[in-house]
Amino acid sequence: MGVGVEFLKGHGTENDFVLLPDPDGLLDLTESRVRALCDRQRGLGADGVLRVVRPDLGPWFMDYRNADGSIAEMCGNGVRVFARYLVDAGLVPPGEFEVGTRGGRRLITAHEDGTVTADMGPARVTGTSSARVGGVEFAGVAVNVGNPHLACVTTTPVESLDLRDQPQYDPAVFPEGVNVEFVNVLGDGALRMRVHERGVGETRSCGTGTVATVAAWLHGTGLRTGKATVDVLGGQVTVVVEEETSTLTGPAVLLARGELDQTWWDAQ
């Protein structure tokens, strides 16, 4: 039997992840292994997997996989948890540093109070479309935050929606799938969101989704920049949208570490 596979478990506003430290990139992280790890009955249970890799050049790289094993460009809550691990493990000093993602390098600030601010890159409004839930159509704004989103600002209370199934959307507009957000405006600069993530299902939070939510809300008010808090099922984050970039600030928690049984790993 081998030594086993090191893991950690963490979450950002209850969007939870399995972290796999793999600095030399030696793990064979197959789709089936990701699905098994994220399965809440036969695995550790998570919304996604964060593999920690150190490339020959450049910053630490976040190899992010959705719960269904698919590869994703960026994860706002995940990158905060990833950054918290780097600091706690002594791999980077607290303060400002960069993290590599498939959506590009992201500037991170790890604060003393345990929160983390992540530069999320530009939030680009790319058009409009709609989603359908329970036979009801919701108008939405298409926003790209390194991955595709459809943010639907609505007066329908988001807590009343059944998001167990993937909302229907236009595959011609989103050929690679889409994260769909439903948003209520609570007040000036205060929003509430629920989200169905592609490849995962409904999650307690979605970092890029909160950025898309604020960008869509601003777009609807005729603004291109601004700031808002976003209440999600797992807590609250703060989003700032600027002309050329955006930031997401919120908690990042590491709650467990251990070793995966090598026999179990090999069998997946």
Salt bridges, closest charged atoms under 4 A:
GLU14 OE1 - ARG204 NH2 2.83
ASP16 OD2 - LYS9 NZ 3.29
ASP16 OD1 - ARG40 NH2 2.88
ASP22 OD2 - ARG51 NH1 2.65
ASP28 OD2 - ARG33 NH1 3.75
GLU31 OE1 - ARG35 NH1 3.45
ASP39 OD2 - ARG42 NE 3.62
ASP47 OD1 - ARG40 NH2 3.13
ASP63 OD2 - ARG51 NE 2.83
ASP63 OD1 - ARG65 NE 2.81
ASP63 OD1 - ARG102 NH2 2.74
GLU73 OE1 - ARG198 NH2 2.72
ASP88 OD1 - ARG84 NH1 3.85
GLU98 OE1 - ARG105 NH1 3.24
GLU137 OE1 - ARG132 NH2 2.93
ASP162 OD2 - ARG164 NH2 2.64
GLU181 OE2 - HIS149 ND1 2.77
GLU202 OE2 - ARG194 NE 2.75
GLU243 OE1 - ARG224 NH2 2.98
GLU244 OE1 - ARG124 NH2 3.29
